[in-house]
Amino acid sequence: MKIIVSQEIERVCPGFVGAAVEASVVNTPYCDALWQEIHSLEERFRAELTTESLKELSGIAATRRVYKACGKDPSRYRPASEQLIRRMLQGKELYQIDTLVDLVNLASIAYGYSIGGFDADKFVGDTLTLGVGCEGEPYEGIGRGMLNIAGLPVYRDAVGGVGTPTSDNERTKMTLDTTHLVVLINGYDGNEQRVADNARFIQELIRKYCQSDGGTVMMIYR
């Protein structure tokens, strides 16, 4: 898979650094050990963060700045990492979907980056391009219906959008049948070391919970 960062993104975030984790996996409906890790992180974050202070986390703060630079209100279209942590801090249960989705959510919460998890066999073509959404561009967010992605950073394959920091697309979403995983980490804060650590954390999780060798990591630069 080839990944291109467009000049549109370079203009609003010249220091962008991302990572792609690609692996063969086995998905399952539920993993108790994974959820023990999630609940442990919930307890720590509830002791350390508030719904206001979480906005200062590096990955979340940087994504919010890029939203504003692209003309999007980050309080109306919250980055996924912020949505997840806010839900935890409000005492609400995280949605339990399946092991792959739950794993990607944990990785996003742990590092504060908005992370997209995809069934790579559903991509069209061999290239993803990170750009900015256009007015009227069709995009069906997972569980959200048609989403206005104008002004949102968006990865596109040969057909159209597959992922934004707010929501991934129904067309390429992971299911219990997913065996070819691609996870995209969006480091709008430009912190290459933290992005790489996040990628390694994802590899560790899929080794433990998805019968995988951890796959490969590709760093993404402009």
Secondary structure as UniProt FT lines:
FT   STRAND          2..5
FT   HELIX           7..12
FT   TURN            14..15
FT   STRAND          17..24
FT   HELIX           32..48
FT   TURN            51..52
FT   HELIX           53..56
FT   HELIX           58..70
FT   TURN            74..76
FT   HELIX           80..89
FT   TURN            90..91
FT   HELIX           99..111
FT   STRAND          115..119
FT   HELIX           120..122
FT   STRAND          127..132
FT   TURN            135..136
FT   STRAND          140..141
FT   TURN            142..144
FT   STRAND          145..146
FT   TURN            150..151
FT   STRAND          153..156
FT   STRAND          161..163
FT   STRAND          168..169
FT   HELIX           170..172
FT   TURN            176..177
FT   STRAND          180..187
FT   TURN            188..189
FT   HELIX           192..209
FT   STRAND          216..221
//
